[in-house]
Amino acid sequence: MSKLGPPPGPARPEFWRSPIRGPWLTAVLGLVLLVGFPLVFLTGLLSHAAYMPQLPGNAVVPAGLGLQFVRFDWPTSPVWLYALNQGVHVTVGIVLVPVLIAKLWSVIPKLFAWPPAPNPAEVLTKLANLLLVGAAFFQLATGIANIQLWYPFRFGFVTAHFYGGWVLIFALLLHVAVRMPKVRQAMRTNAALKPLRDDLAHTRPEPFEPDGLVSPNPAPATISRRGLLGLVGAASGGLFVVTAGQSLGGPFRQAALLAPRGNGLALDGPNGFPVNKTAAVAGIGRSVVGEAYRLELQGGRTLELSRADLLGLPQHTYDLPIACVEGWSTTQAWTGVRLHDLAELVGADPEHALFVTSLQKAGAFRKATLSRDQAHADKSLLALRVNGVDLSLDHGYPARIIVPALPGVHNTKWVAGLRWAAA
C-alpha cells in the first residue's frame, strides 16, 4: 500500500512560496518578542505590586496558586514611577502587535504540516506552541480592550490578565528552551544580520531543509527581508506615535490618537484633563456633596470637618501625576491639606495605615488602603483644588486623595472618610 501524501492546499509544502520565509527571519522576529514580552510581564507584575494587595481591601486578584508573591511597599518617590511603569507596559504591549503577527506569518506553514501529529513528541510541541500563541493573543487582545475601556467579555479582566500573563511567560520559557538551539544556528548560518544588507534584487531563499520553513518551490521575491522588517518596524513605530503621547504628555499628547479618553485637546479649563469614571457613572450628584458634606476623620479621636473647615487648614500645592492602569497619565498642580497634617489633627499613630472610603456607594475602588509611608509622605494630599480652582465633580469634588506614584484608582475621589488604624 502506498503512503498517502498530504491533501491539496496548505498542507503541501509547495503551497507556501515566499522566498523570504525561513529560520533567520523567524529567529529575528522571535528575538524581538523575547525582549518585549518579558518586559511587558515584568511591568505588569510591578503594576500589581503597586496596588499593594497585602493591605486590607487592596487585592484585585483572588488569592491562590501562589503567584502573587511580588509584594513590597510601593515607594512614593520618584513621583512619576507608576506613570513610567504603566506607560512602558501599555506602549510596549501595543507596539509588539505587528511583530507578533509577522512572527506567526513566518511560521504559518508549520500550522498545516502533514501529518499533523506524526508522534507524541510533535503533539506536545504543537500543544505548547498553541498555548504560547493563544496566551499571547489573549493578553494583547484583552489588554487593548481594557486600555479602551471596552469589556465585551464575560470574565473579570484583571484576574484573567494576571494569570494569563503567567501562562504566557511559562509558555515562552518552554518555547525558548526548545527553540533556542535553532535560533543560534540560524543566526550563525546567516552571519547574524547579514541578510539585512540584501536588497530585493539580491534576496534569495535560505537553504532548503525537509520539514523546515523554506519553500521547496519558492516564487520570485516581491519584498526583501529588510523590507519586511522595515514594514513591521514602521507599523510598530506608528502605533508608538499614536499611543506613547498619553504617557509622555506635552506636545506628544496631541498625537495620542489611541488614548482611552482622547488626547485632551478637546478639554478646556483648569479641570480639562481626562477622567476614567465620571460622577454620573459613580452615582455622585450635587446633593451628595453639598453644604451637608462632612469628612469623618478617625485616629486617636474622631472629628468631622466641612469643606470650609478643610480649606481653613494649611494648604499645600504640588505638581503630581495621576497615572492610570490603562497607560495614560497627566500631571497637574494639586492644592489641599497634607494627609500627615490630618493625621496629627486627630492624634493618629504615625505607624498606622490609612483606610480611605468614598461617597460612591457601589462599584470597584470605592475603598482603598494606603501604607504608612504613603499616608505620611510629604506630598500626599487630600486635594481640594486643582490648577488654582475647585475640583470639578468629575475630578472628585469636594475632596480626593492625591499620593505620589500611587495607581490612579487608589487616588480615591469624593472622599467620605479617613481612618488611621493598624493594617
Backbone hydrogen bonds in HBPLUS format (Angstrom, degrees):
<---DONOR---> <-ACCEPTOR-->    atom                        ^
c    i                          cat <-CA-CA->   ^        H-A-AA   ^      H-
h    n   atom  resd res      DA  || num        DHA   H-A  angle D-A-AA Bond
n    s   type  num  typ     dist DA aas  dist angle  dist       angle   num
A0012-ARG N   A0009-GLY O   3.06 MM   3  5.97 169.9  2.07 129.8 133.0     1
A0015-PHE N   A0012-ARG O   2.91 MM   3  5.53 162.0  1.95 122.1 128.2     2
A0016-TRP N   A0013-PRO O   3.25 MM   3  5.99 149.3  2.35 118.2 123.1     3
A0219-ALA N   A0017-ARG O   2.78 MM 202  5.26 168.4  1.80 144.1 144.0     4
A0026-THR N   A0022-GLY O   3.22 MM   4  6.37 170.1  2.23 159.5 162.6     5
A0027-ALA N   A0023-PRO O   2.87 MM   4  5.92 151.4  1.95 143.7 152.0     6
A0028-VAL N   A0024-TRP O   2.96 MM   4  6.24 160.4  2.00 156.9 160.9     7
A0029-LEU N   A0025-LEU O   3.12 MM   4  6.33 173.6  2.13 154.7 156.0     8
A0030-GLY N   A0026-THR O   2.88 MM   4  5.95 152.7  1.95 143.2 152.0     9
A0031-LEU N   A0027-ALA O   2.88 MM   4  6.09 147.9  1.98 147.5 155.4    10
A0032-VAL N   A0028-VAL O   3.21 MM   4  6.56 150.0  2.30 146.5 153.7    11
A0033-LEU N   A0029-LEU O   3.18 MM   4  6.52 161.0  2.21 148.6 153.1    12
A0034-LEU N   A0030-GLY O   2.82 MM   4  6.01 140.0  1.98 140.8 153.3    13
A0035-VAL N   A0031-LEU O   3.17 MM   4  6.44 133.4  2.40 138.2 147.6    14
A0035-VAL N   A0032-VAL O   3.21 MM   3  5.36 137.3  2.40  98.6 109.5    15
A0036-GLY N   A0032-VAL O   2.92 MM   4  6.16 165.7  1.94 151.1 155.8    16
A0037-PHE N   A0033-LEU O   2.90 MM   4  5.63 165.7  1.92 144.1 148.2    17
A0040-VAL N   A0036-GLY O   2.99 MM   4  6.30 157.8  2.04 156.1 162.2    18
A0041-PHE N   A0037-PHE O   2.88 MM   4  6.09 158.1  1.93 152.1 158.9    19
A0042-LEU N   A0038-PRO O   2.80 MM   4  5.96 163.9  1.83 150.0 153.9    20
A0043-THR N   A0039-LEU O   3.04 MM   4  6.20 170.0  2.05 150.7 153.3    21
A0044-GLY N   A0040-VAL O   2.95 MM   4  6.04 141.1  2.11 138.2 149.4    22
A0045-LEU N   A0041-PHE O   2.94 MM   4  6.30 151.5  2.02 150.3 157.4    23
A0046-LEU N   A0042-LEU O   2.99 MM   4  6.31 157.3  2.04 149.9 156.3    24
A0047-SER N   A0043-THR O   2.89 MM   4  6.04 146.8  2.00 138.2 147.4    25
A0048-HIS N   A0044-GLY O   2.99 MM   4  6.28 153.6  2.06 144.6 151.4    26
A0049-ALA N   A0045-LEU O   2.90 MM   4  6.22 153.5  1.97 145.9 153.6    27
A0050-ALA N   A0046-LEU O   2.87 MM   4  6.09 142.0  2.02 143.2 153.3    28
A0051-TYR N   A0048-HIS O   3.22 MM   3  5.57 147.0  2.33 105.1 113.8    29
A0052-MET N   A0049-ALA O   2.83 MM   3  5.20 154.6  1.90 111.8 120.5    30
A0055-LEU N   A0052-MET O   3.06 MM   3  5.97 172.6  2.07 127.5 129.9    31
A0058-ASN N   A0055-LEU O   3.18 MM   3  5.75 167.1  2.19 139.2 139.6    32
A0071-ARG N   A0069-PHE O   3.02 MM   2  5.70 116.5  2.44 111.5  94.7    33
A0081-LEU N   A0078-PRO O   3.10 MM   3  5.50 161.7  2.14 123.1 123.0    34
A0084-LEU N   A0080-TRP O   2.89 MM   4  6.09 158.7  1.94 158.7 164.0    35
A0085-ASN N   A0081-LEU O   3.00 MM   4  6.26 164.9  2.02 150.8 155.1    36
A0086-GLN N   A0082-TYR O   2.94 MM   4  6.09 173.4  1.94 155.8 157.0    37
A0087-GLY N   A0083-ALA O   2.90 MM   4  5.89 150.4  1.99 141.3 150.5    38
A0088-VAL N   A0084-LEU O   2.98 MM   4  6.14 162.5  2.01 152.5 156.1    39
A0089-HIS N   A0085-ASN O   2.97 MM   4  6.16 163.5  2.00 147.4 152.6    40
A0090-VAL N   A0086-GLN O   2.98 MM   4  6.00 174.4  1.98 150.7 151.9    41
A0091-THR N   A0087-GLY O   2.96 MM   4  5.81 159.1  2.01 143.1 149.5    42
A0092-VAL N   A0088-VAL O   2.95 MM   4  5.69 162.6  1.98 144.2 150.0    43
A0093-GLY N   A0089-HIS O   3.27 MM   4  6.16 154.9  2.33 132.2 139.6    44
A0094-ILE N   A0090-VAL O   3.06 MM   4  6.29 155.9  2.12 149.3 155.0    45
A0095-VAL N   A0091-THR O   3.01 MM   4  6.27 166.0  2.03 155.2 158.7    46
A0096-LEU N   A0092-VAL O   3.10 MM   4  6.19 129.5  2.37 145.2 156.7    47
A0097-VAL N   A0094-ILE O   3.15 MM   3  5.66 161.7  2.19 114.3 119.8    48
A0100-LEU N   A0096-LEU O   2.90 MM   4  6.15 159.8  1.95 161.9 167.5    49
A0101-ILE N   A0097-VAL O   3.06 MM   4  6.32 163.3  2.09 156.1 160.4    50
A0102-ALA N   A0098-PRO O   2.95 MM   4  6.11 160.5  1.99 145.8 151.2    51
A0103-LYS N   A0099-VAL O   2.87 MM   4  6.06 154.2  1.94 147.8 155.5    52
A0104-LEU N   A0100-LEU O   2.98 MM   4  6.24 158.4  2.03 150.6 155.5    53
A0105-TRP N   A0101-ILE O   2.96 MM   4  6.23 152.8  2.04 145.7 153.7    54
A0106-SER N   A0102-ALA O   2.96 MM   4  6.20 149.6  2.06 145.5 153.4    55
A0107-VAL N   A0104-LEU O   3.24 MM   3  5.36 140.4  2.40  98.9 109.3    56
A0108-ILE N   A0105-TRP O   3.42 MM   3  5.21 167.2  2.44 100.9 104.6    57
A0110-LYS N   A0107-VAL O   2.95 MM   3  5.70 142.3  2.09 123.6 132.7    58
A0111-LEU N   A0108-ILE O   2.97 MM   3  5.26 139.2  2.14 106.8 118.2    59
A0112-PHE N   A0109-PRO O   3.11 MM   3  5.48 139.2  2.29 104.8 115.0    60
A0113-ALA N   A0110-LYS O   3.32 MM   3  4.92 166.0  2.34  96.7 100.6    61
A0122-GLU N   A0119-ASN O   3.10 MM   3  5.43 119.9  2.48 105.8 119.6    62
A0123-VAL N   A0119-ASN O   3.11 MM   4  6.43 151.0  2.19 151.5 160.5    63
A0124-LEU N   A0120-PRO O   3.03 MM   4  6.34 159.8  2.07 153.0 156.9    64
A0125-THR N   A0121-ALA O   2.97 MM   4  6.24 154.3  2.04 144.7 152.3    65
A0126-LYS N   A0122-GLU O   2.93 MM   4  6.14 160.7  1.97 148.6 152.9    66
A0127-LEU N   A0123-VAL O   2.95 MM   4  6.19 154.1  2.02 147.4 155.0    67
A0128-ALA N   A0124-LEU O   2.92 MM   4  6.13 155.0  1.98 147.0 153.6    68
A0129-ASN N   A0125-THR O   2.93 MM   4  6.20 155.0  1.99 147.0 154.1    69
A0130-LEU N   A0126-LYS O   2.83 MM   4  6.01 154.0  1.90 144.9 152.4    70
A0131-LEU N   A0127-LEU O   2.93 MM   4  6.16 150.4  2.02 143.3 151.2    71
A0132-LEU N   A0128-ALA O   2.99 MM   4  6.27 154.9  2.05 145.2 151.9    72
A0133-VAL N   A0129-ASN O   2.89 MM   4  6.12 173.3  1.90 157.7 158.8    73
A0134-GLY N   A0130-LEU O   2.84 MM   4  5.81 162.1  1.87 145.1 151.3    74
A0135-ALA N   A0131-LEU O   2.90 MM   4  5.91 159.9  1.94 142.9 148.8    75
A0136-ALA N   A0132-LEU O   2.96 MM   4  6.10 159.1  2.00 148.1 154.1    76
A0137-PHE N   A0133-VAL O   2.99 MM   4  6.21 170.5  2.00 156.3 158.0    77
A0138-PHE N   A0134-GLY O   2.88 MM   4  5.96 156.2  1.93 145.7 153.5    78
A0139-GLN N   A0135-ALA O   2.91 MM   4  6.02 165.9  1.92 150.3 153.6    79
A0140-LEU N   A0136-ALA O   3.04 MM   4  6.22 168.7  2.06 151.7 155.0    80
A0141-ALA N   A0137-PHE O   2.82 MM   4  5.76 163.8  1.84 148.3 154.0    81
A0142-THR N   A0138-PHE O   2.98 MM   4  5.91 167.6  1.99 148.6 152.5    82
A0143-GLY N   A0139-GLN O   2.91 MM   4  5.69 146.0  2.03 134.3 145.0    83
A0144-ILE N   A0140-LEU O   2.93 MM   4  5.99 161.4  1.96 145.7 150.0    84
A0145-ALA N   A0141-ALA O   3.04 MM   4  6.23 155.5  2.10 143.3 150.6    85
A0146-ASN N   A0142-THR O   2.91 MM   4  6.10 153.2  1.98 143.2 150.3    86
A0147-ILE N   A0143-GLY O   2.92 MM   4  6.19 152.6  2.00 146.1 154.0    87
A0148-GLN N   A0144-ILE O   3.15 MM   4  6.41 149.2  2.24 144.2 151.0    88
A0150-TRP N   A0145-ALA O   2.86 MM   5  5.12 172.0  1.87 151.4 151.3    89
A0149-LEU N   A0146-ASN O   2.85 MM   3  4.72 158.2  1.90 104.9 110.1    90
A0160-ALA N   A0156-GLY O   3.14 MM   4  6.22 168.7  2.15 155.6 158.9    91
A0161-HIS N   A0157-PHE O   2.75 MM   4  5.79 161.4  1.79 160.2 165.5    92
A0162-PHE N   A0158-VAL O   2.95 MM   4  6.04 153.9  2.02 145.7 152.7    93
A0163-TYR N   A0159-THR O   3.12 MM   4  6.36 175.1  2.12 158.8 158.3    94
A0164-GLY N   A0160-ALA O   2.81 MM   4  5.73 145.2  1.93 138.8 150.3    95
A0165-GLY N   A0161-HIS O   2.98 MM   4  6.03 143.0  2.12 136.9 144.6    96
A0167-VAL N   A0163-TYR O   3.02 MM   4  6.38 158.1  2.07 150.0 155.9    97
A0168-LEU N   A0164-GLY O   2.92 MM   4  6.15 159.9  1.96 148.5 153.8    98
A0169-ILE N   A0165-GLY O   3.01 MM   4  6.22 163.5  2.03 148.2 152.2    99
A0170-PHE N   A0166-TRP O   3.00 MM   4  6.11 163.5  2.03 151.8 156.0   100
A0171-ALA N   A0167-VAL O   2.95 MM   4  6.06 162.0  1.98 149.1 154.7   101
A0172-LEU N   A0168-LEU O   2.84 MM   4  5.99 151.0  1.93 147.1 155.8   102
A0173-LEU N   A0169-ILE O   2.97 MM   4  6.15 156.6  2.03 143.8 149.4   103
A0174-LEU N   A0170-PHE O   3.04 MM   4  6.29 156.9  2.10 147.5 153.6   104
A0175-HIS N   A0171-ALA O   2.93 MM   4  6.12 157.4  1.98 144.5 151.2   105
A0176-VAL N   A0172-LEU O   2.86 MM   4  6.08 157.0  1.91 150.9 157.0   106
A0177-ALA N   A0173-LEU O   3.00 MM   4  6.19 158.3  2.05 144.8 150.6   107
A0178-VAL N   A0174-LEU O   3.12 MM   4  6.38 147.9  2.23 145.4 153.4   108
A0179-ARG N   A0175-HIS O   2.83 MM   4  5.92 162.5  1.87 154.1 159.5   109
A0180-MET N   A0176-VAL O   2.87 MM   4  5.24 151.5  1.95 144.9 146.9   110
A0182-LYS N   A0179-ARG O   2.95 MM   3  5.42 121.9  2.29 113.6 127.8   111
A0183-VAL N   A0179-ARG O   3.04 MM   4  6.35 148.5  2.14 150.6 160.1   112
A0183-VAL N   A0180-MET O   3.09 MM   3  4.87 117.9  2.49  92.0 107.9   113
A0184-ARG N   A0180-MET O   2.94 MM   4  6.20 165.4  1.96 160.5 162.3   114
A0185-GLN N   A0181-PRO O   3.04 MM   4  6.24 158.9  2.08 143.0 149.1   115
A0186-ALA N   A0182-LYS O   2.92 MM   4  6.06 158.5  1.96 144.0 149.6   116
A0187-MET N   A0183-VAL O   2.99 MM   4  6.23 158.9  2.04 153.1 158.3   117
A0188-ARG N   A0184-ARG O   2.92 MM   4  6.11 156.3  1.97 150.8 157.5   118
A0189-THR N   A0185-GLN O   2.85 MM   4  5.93 167.0  1.86 153.5 157.5   119
A0190-ASN N   A0186-ALA O   3.21 MM   4  6.23 149.3  2.31 138.4 145.3   120
A0192-ALA N   A0187-MET O   2.60 MM   5  4.47 173.5  1.60 154.2 152.4   121
A0191-ALA N   A0188-ARG O   3.18 MM   3  5.05 166.5  2.20 108.0 108.3   122
A0194-LYS N   A0191-ALA O   3.19 MM   3  5.50 149.7  2.29 117.3 126.3   123
A0196-LEU N   A0193-LEU O   3.05 MM   3  5.68 154.1  2.12 118.5 126.2   124
A0197-ARG N   A0194-LYS O   2.94 MM   3  5.73 167.0  1.95 127.7 131.9   125
A0198-ASP N   A0195-PRO O   3.22 MM   3  5.49 160.5  2.26 107.2 113.0   126
A0202-HIS N   A0199-ASP O   3.13 MM   3  5.45 136.3  2.33 105.0 116.6   127
A0203-THR N   A0200-LEU O   3.26 MM   3  5.19 169.0  2.27 105.8 108.6   128
A0212-GLY N   A0209-GLU O   2.99 MM   3  5.24 137.7  2.17 141.2 135.8   129
A0228-LEU N   A0224-SER O   2.92 MM   4  6.27 155.6  1.98 149.5 155.3   130
A0229-LEU N   A0225-ARG O   2.96 MM   4  6.19 171.7  1.97 154.3 156.4   131
A0230-GLY N   A0226-ARG O   2.87 MM   4  5.96 146.4  1.98 139.3 149.6   132
A0231-LEU N   A0227-GLY O   2.85 MM   4  6.07 147.5  1.95 143.8 152.4   133
A0232-VAL N   A0228-LEU O   2.91 MM   4  6.26 159.6  1.95 153.9 159.0   134
A0233-GLY N   A0229-LEU O   2.81 MM   4  5.97 159.4  1.86 144.5 151.1   135
A0234-ALA N   A0230-GLY O   2.82 MM   4  5.99 150.9  1.91 143.1 151.0   136
A0235-ALA N   A0231-LEU O   2.97 MM   4  6.23 155.1  2.04 145.3 151.9   137
A0236-SER N   A0232-VAL O   2.92 MM   4  6.20 163.3  1.95 153.5 157.9   138
A0237-GLY N   A0233-GLY O   2.76 MM   4  5.88 153.6  1.83 144.0 152.6   139
A0238-GLY N   A0234-ALA O   2.81 MM   4  5.97 151.9  1.88 144.9 152.1   140
A0239-LEU N   A0235-ALA O   3.07 MM   4  6.34 156.3  2.12 145.2 151.0   141
A0240-PHE N   A0236-SER O   2.91 MM   4  6.17 147.9  2.01 143.6 153.2   142
A0241-VAL N   A0237-GLY O   2.98 MM   4  6.26 156.3  2.04 148.2 153.4   143
A0242-VAL N   A0238-GLY O   3.17 MM   4  6.47 158.5  2.22 149.3 153.8   144
A0243-THR N   A0240-PHE O   3.21 MM   3  5.15 156.6  2.27 101.3 108.2   145
A0244-ALA N   A0240-PHE O   2.81 MM   4  5.50 166.9  1.83 152.9 157.2   146
A0258-LEU N   A0242-VAL O   2.95 MM  16  5.74 167.0  1.97 158.9 158.3   147
A0246-GLN N   A0243-THR O   3.25 MM   3  6.22 161.0  2.28 128.3 131.4   148
A0247-SER N   A0244-ALA O   2.90 MM   3  5.52 154.2  1.97 118.8 126.6   149
A0248-LEU N   A0244-ALA O   2.92 MM   4  6.12 162.9  1.95 153.1 158.8   150
A0249-GLY N   A0245-GLY O   2.94 MM   4  5.44 160.8  1.98 133.9 139.1   151
A0329-SER N   A0246-GLN O   2.99 MM  83  6.28 161.3  2.02 154.0 148.2   152
A0253-ARG N   A0250-GLY O   3.16 MM   3  5.79 153.8  2.23 115.0 121.5   153
A0254-GLN N   A0251-PRO O   3.28 MM   3  5.85 153.4  2.35 111.2 117.5   154
A0255-ALA N   A0252-PHE O   3.03 MM   3  5.68 151.0  2.12 115.7 123.1   155
A0256-ALA N   A0253-ARG O   3.07 MM   3  5.08 161.0  2.11 105.4 111.5   156
A0257-LEU N   A0255-ALA O   2.75 MM   2  5.61 135.8  1.95 111.2  96.7   157
A0259-ALA N   A0256-ALA O   3.19 MM   3  5.46 166.2  2.21 111.4 114.1   158
A0262-GLY N   A0259-ALA O   3.07 MM   3  4.93 160.9  2.11 114.0 111.7   159
A0267-LEU N   A0264-GLY O   3.19 MM   3  5.34 162.5  2.22 107.2 112.4   160
A0272-GLY N   A0269-GLY O   2.88 MM   3  4.98 156.9  1.93 116.6 118.9   161
A0273-PHE N   A0271-ASN O   2.95 MM   2  5.83 136.4  2.15 104.6  92.4   162
A0282-ALA N   A0278-THR O   3.11 MM   4  6.39 152.0  2.19 144.8 152.7   163
A0283-GLY N   A0279-ALA O   2.91 MM   4  6.00 110.2  2.41 138.0 154.9   164
A0284-ILE N   A0279-ALA O   2.81 MM   5  4.89 169.4  1.82 148.2 147.1   165
A0283-GLY N   A0280-ALA O   3.17 MM   3  5.06 151.4  2.26  96.6 105.2   166
A0288-VAL N   A0285-GLY O   3.00 MM   3  5.51 143.5  2.14 112.1 121.9   167
A0289-VAL N   A0286-ARG O   3.19 MM   3  5.28 130.5  2.44  97.7 110.2   168
A0293-TYR N   A0290-GLY O   3.01 MM   3  5.67 166.0  2.03 122.3 126.1   169
A0295-LEU N   A0305-LEU O   2.73 MM  10  5.13 171.4  1.74 151.2 152.2   170
A0305-LEU N   A0295-LEU O   2.90 MM  10  5.13 156.8  1.95 140.6 147.5   171
A0296-GLU N   A0416-ALA O   3.19 MM 120  6.55 169.1  2.20 148.3 148.1   172
A0418-LEU N   A0296-GLU O   2.88 MM 122  6.31 159.3  1.92 165.8 171.6   173
A0297-LEU N   A0303-LEU O   2.71 MM   6  5.07 170.6  1.72 164.8 167.3   174
A0303-LEU N   A0297-LEU O   2.86 MM   6  5.07 154.7  1.92 144.8 151.0   175
A0298-GLN N   A0418-LEU O   2.88 MM 120  6.31 149.9  1.98 156.5 163.5   176
A0420-TRP N   A0298-GLN O   2.86 MM 122  6.20 163.3  1.89 173.9 172.1   177
A0299-GLY N   A0301-ARG O   3.02 MM   2  5.09 155.1  2.08 131.4 139.3   178
A0300-GLY N   A0346-VAL O   2.74 MM  46  5.61 128.9  2.00 135.9 152.0   179
A0301-ARG N   A0346-VAL O   3.05 MM  45  5.29 130.4  2.30 145.2 150.6   180
A0310-LEU N   A0306-SER O   3.04 MM   4  6.39 155.9  2.10 147.4 153.4   181
A0311-LEU N   A0307-ARG O   2.93 MM   4  6.20 154.7  1.99 147.8 154.4   182
A0312-GLY N   A0308-ALA O   3.06 MM   4  6.24 128.2  2.34 136.1 149.3   183
A0312-GLY N   A0309-ASP O   3.07 MM   3  5.05 134.4  2.29  94.7 107.8   184
A0313-LEU N   A0310-LEU O   3.15 MM   3  5.41 159.4  2.19 106.6 113.0   185
A0316-HIS N   A0336-GLY O   2.85 MM  20  5.54 155.2  1.91 150.5 157.9   186
A0336-GLY N   A0316-HIS O   2.97 MM  20  5.54 152.5  2.05 148.2 155.9   187
A0318-TYR N   A0334-TRP O   2.92 MM  16  5.49 149.7  2.01 151.1 159.2   188
A0334-TRP N   A0318-TYR O   2.88 MM  16  5.49 160.2  1.92 157.9 151.2   189
A0320-LEU N   A0332-GLN O   3.01 MM  12  5.81 149.3  2.11 170.5 164.1   190
A0332-GLN N   A0320-LEU O   3.14 MM  12  5.81 161.9  2.18 145.1 140.1   191
A0322-ILE N   A0330-THR O   2.83 MM   8  5.51 151.8  1.91 148.2 154.6   192
A0330-THR N   A0322-ILE O   2.99 MM   8  5.51 146.9  2.10 143.5 153.9   193
A0408-GLY N   A0323-ALA O   2.76 MM  85  5.13 144.2  1.88 158.1 152.4   194
A0324-CYS N   A0328-TRP O   2.96 MM   4  5.74 170.8  1.97 179.1 176.5   195
A0327-GLY N   A0324-CYS O   2.92 MM   3  5.68 163.5  1.95 123.7 127.1   196
A0387-ASN N   A0333-ALA O   2.67 MM  54  4.94 169.4  1.68 154.9 158.7   197
A0335-THR N   A0385-ARG O   2.95 MM  50  5.04 170.4  1.96 139.2 137.7   198
A0384-LEU N   A0335-THR O   2.82 MM  49  6.05 163.8  1.84 149.5 153.0   199
A0385-ARG N   A0335-THR O   3.03 MM  50  5.04 163.8  2.06 152.1 151.4   200
A0337-VAL N   A0382-LEU O   3.14 MM  45  5.27 143.2  2.28 142.8 136.1   201
A0382-LEU N   A0337-VAL O   2.76 MM  45  5.27 156.2  1.82 153.2 161.2   202
A0341-ASP N   A0338-ARG O   3.02 MM   3  5.26 123.3  2.35 100.9 114.7   203
A0342-LEU N   A0338-ARG O   3.19 MM   4  6.63 153.6  2.26 150.0 157.2   204
A0339-LEU N   A0380-SER O   2.99 MM  41  5.84 161.5  2.03 134.4 139.6   205
A0343-ALA N   A0339-LEU O   2.94 MM   4  6.21 150.8  2.02 148.0 156.3   206
A0344-GLU N   A0340-HIS O   3.07 MM   4  6.38 154.5  2.14 144.8 150.9   207
A0345-LEU N   A0341-ASP O   2.98 MM   4  6.19 143.1  2.12 139.5 150.2   208
A0348-ALA N   A0343-ALA O   2.84 MM   5  5.00 171.0  1.85 150.4 148.5   209
A0347-GLY N   A0344-GLU O   3.17 MM   3  4.83 161.3  2.21  97.2 102.6   210
A0352-HIS N   A0349-ASP O   3.01 MM   3  5.47 168.2  2.02 120.1 123.8   211
A0353-ALA N   A0421-ALA O   2.97 MM  68  5.62 135.6  2.17 148.8 147.8   212
A0421-ALA N   A0353-ALA O   3.03 MM  68  5.62 151.6  2.11 146.1 155.0   213
A0354-LEU N   A0370-LEU O   2.96 MM  16  5.02 165.0  1.99 143.3 148.3   214
A0370-LEU N   A0354-LEU O   2.76 MM  16  5.02 166.9  1.78 154.3 156.5   215
A0355-PHE N   A0419-ARG O   2.74 MM  64  5.03 175.0  1.75 149.4 151.1   216
A0419-ARG N   A0355-PHE O   2.93 MM  64  5.03 155.4  1.99 142.8 150.2   217
A0356-VAL N   A0368-ALA O   2.80 MM  12  5.25 176.7  1.80 174.4 173.2   218
A0368-ALA N   A0356-VAL O   3.05 MM  12  5.25 153.5  2.12 143.4 148.1   219
A0357-THR N   A0417-GLY O   3.08 MM  60  5.20 162.3  2.11 146.5 147.2   220
A0416-ALA N   A0357-THR O   2.82 MM  59  5.60 167.9  1.83 136.4 140.5   221
A0417-GLY N   A0357-THR O   3.35 MM  60  5.20 162.1  2.39 128.7 127.9   222
A0358-SER N   A0366-ARG O   2.93 MM   8  5.17 132.9  2.16 165.7 165.5   223
A0359-LEU N   A0414-TRP O   2.70 MM  55  5.52 153.3  1.77 157.9 166.3   224
A0375-ALA N   A0371-SER O   2.90 MM   4  6.07 161.7  1.93 156.9 161.7   225
A0376-HIS N   A0372-ARG O   3.06 MM   4  6.18 133.2  2.29 142.8 154.3   226
A0377-ALA N   A0373-ASP O   2.93 MM   4  5.76 108.8  2.45 142.7 155.3   227
A0380-SER N   A0377-ALA O   3.15 MM   3  5.36 169.1  2.16 113.9 116.8   228
A0381-LEU N   A0402-ILE O   2.82 MM  21  5.17 174.0  1.83 156.8 157.0   229
A0402-ILE N   A0381-LEU O   3.02 MM  21  5.17 158.0  2.07 148.3 147.2   230
A0383-ALA N   A0400-ARG O   2.66 MM  17  5.26 132.6  1.88 167.9 168.5   231
A0400-ARG N   A0383-ALA O   3.02 MM  17  5.26 154.2  2.09 142.5 150.7   232
A0391-LEU N   A0384-LEU O   3.29 MM   7  6.13 157.0  2.35 138.0 132.6   233
A0386-VAL N   A0389-VAL O   2.74 MM   3  5.53 153.6  1.81 163.1 169.3   234
A0389-VAL N   A0386-VAL O   3.12 MM   3  5.53 170.3  2.13 117.6 120.7   235
A0395-HIS N   A0392-SER O   3.09 MM   3  5.16 129.4  2.35  96.5 110.0   236
A0397-TYR N   A0392-SER O   3.07 MM   5  5.56 163.5  2.10 139.2 138.2   237
A0396-GLY N   A0393-LEU O   3.19 MM   3  5.30 165.3  2.21 107.5 109.8   238
A0399-ALA N   A0396-GLY O   3.04 MM   3  5.77 117.0  2.45 150.5 139.1   239
A0414-TRP N   A0396-GLY O   3.30 MM  18  4.67 148.5  2.40 107.1 112.3   240
A0415-VAL N   A0399-ALA O   2.94 MM  16  5.64 163.9  1.96 147.9 150.3   241
A0401-ILE N   A0412-THR O   2.79 MM  11  5.19 161.1  1.83 151.1 157.4   242
A0406-LEU N   A0403-VAL O   3.26 MM   3  5.60 154.7  2.33 137.2 133.0   243
A0410-HIS N   A0407-PRO O   2.93 MM   3  5.65 152.1  2.01 122.7 130.8   244
A0411-ASN N   A0408-GLY O   3.01 MM   3  5.24 158.1  2.06 108.5 115.6   245
